[in-house]
């Protein structure tokens, strides 16, 4: 267990510089404090290594860098999964569609998508538009709609499922 006085001293000595370092890594400003706190928690758990550390600031920056790298990898993995999920849903909705490239096919798909989008709530349509037409992330969308990023991701998930179900129905009705 760490000496709390020593640990408190390390936090007070390095908190500001660690925050600037994390911000320099390109972390969203709203997440800088969270990453810094996580870095201090990891340092607390690994305090037995502290006696061997020559430069506490470098040690903390190394911990923070690893946390940011892990979060970035998770974010990219989640994004791929979300995009693959949407692609799969949309492809499944098109199994019985007319041959690709036919003008009537294009018009039918456009009309079906417009109809399905119109059945979403105004807020869900806005979130879909912000994400897929304006390429905004869940934090940016959350600020726009006064929602938490997790609520945005949940709404996107449900809206995509609703759109896929609607498109499946529209394709089946056209066939």
SVG drawing of the C-alpha trace seen along z (x, -y; Angstrom):
<svg xmlns="http://www.w3.org/2000/svg" viewBox="-46 -22 62 34">
<polyline fill="none" stroke="black" stroke-width="0.4" points="0.0,0.0 1.4,-3.4 2.4,-6.0 -0.5,-8.4 1.6,-11.5 4.1,-10.5 1.4,-9.6 -0.4,-13.0 2.8,-14.8 3.4,-13.0 -0.2,-13.9 0.2,-17.6 3.7,-17.8 2.6,-16.2 -1.1,-16.7 -0.9,-19.9 2.0,-18.6 0.2,-15.3 -3.0,-17.0 -1.0,-19.1 0.7,-15.9 -2.6,-14.1 -4.1,-17.1 -1.0,-17.1 -1.8,-13.5 -5.0,-14.8 -7.5,-13.6 -10.8,-15.3 -10.7,-18.1 -13.7,-16.7 -11.7,-13.5 -8.4,-14.9 -9.2,-14.8 -10.6,-11.3 -7.5,-10.0 -5.3,-11.8 -7.4,-10.3 -7.1,-6.8 -3.3,-7.3 -3.1,-8.1 -5.2,-5.1 -2.9,-2.8 0.1,-4.4 -1.6,-3.8 -2.1,-0.2 1.5,0.2 3.0,-1.9 5.4,0.9 7.3,0.0 7.6,-3.6 10.8,-3.1 12.5,-1.9 11.3,-4.9 13.9,-7.7 11.5,-10.1 8.0,-10.0 6.7,-12.4 8.0,-10.2 6.5,-7.1 3.1,-8.8 3.3,-10.0 4.1,-6.5 1.0,-5.2 -1.2,-7.9 0.2,-7.2 -0.7,-3.5 -4.2,-4.4 -4.8,-6.7 -3.4,-4.0 -5.8,-1.4 -8.8,-3.8 -8.0,-4.7 -7.7,-1.0 -11.1,-0.3 -12.7,-3.3 -11.5,-2.2 -12.6,1.4 -16.1,0.1 -16.4,-2.1 -15.6,0.8 -18.1,3.0 -20.8,0.3 -20.1,-0.3 -20.0,3.4 -23.2,3.8 -24.9,1.1 -23.6,2.6 -24.8,6.0 -28.3,4.7 -28.6,2.8 -27.3,5.7 -29.7,8.1 -32.5,5.6 -31.7,5.8 -31.6,9.5 -34.9,9.6 -34.3,6.2 -34.5,5.7 -31.2,6.0 -28.7,3.3 -28.3,0.5 -31.9,0.4 -33.3,-3.1 -36.5,-1.9 -34.4,-0.1 -32.5,-3.3 -35.8,-5.3 -37.4,-2.6 -34.5,-2.5 -34.4,-6.2 -38.1,-6.4 -37.9,-3.5 -35.1,-5.2 -36.9,-8.5 -40.1,-6.8 -38.1,-4.8 -36.2,-7.9 -39.5,-9.9 -40.8,-7.2 -38.0,-7.9 -38.5,-10.5 -37.2,-14.0 -34.4,-13.5 -33.4,-10.1 -33.4,-11.5 -31.2,-14.4 -28.7,-12.0 -28.6,-9.8 -28.0,-12.8 -25.3,-14.2 -23.5,-10.8 -23.8,-9.6 -24.2,-12.8 -22.0,-15.2 -19.5,-12.6 -19.8,-13.7 -18.9,-11.5 -21.1,-10.7 -19.6,-13.4 -20.2,-16.1 -23.7,-14.8 -24.4,-14.6 -23.4,-18.3 -25.7,-19.2 -28.7,-17.3 -28.0,-17.6 -27.3,-13.9 -24.6,-11.8 -22.4,-10.1 -23.5,-6.7 -27.2,-7.7 -26.2,-8.9 -24.6,-5.5 -27.7,-3.7 -30.0,-5.8 -27.9,-5.2 -28.0,-1.5 -31.8,-1.4 -32.4,-3.8 -30.2,-1.6 -32.2,1.5 -35.5,-0.4 -34.2,-1.5 -33.1,2.0 -36.4,3.5 -38.3,0.8 -36.2,1.3 -36.7,5.1 -40.5,4.5 -40.4,2.0 -38.3,4.4 -40.7,7.3 -43.7,5.1 -42.2,4.1 -41.4,7.7"/>
</svg>
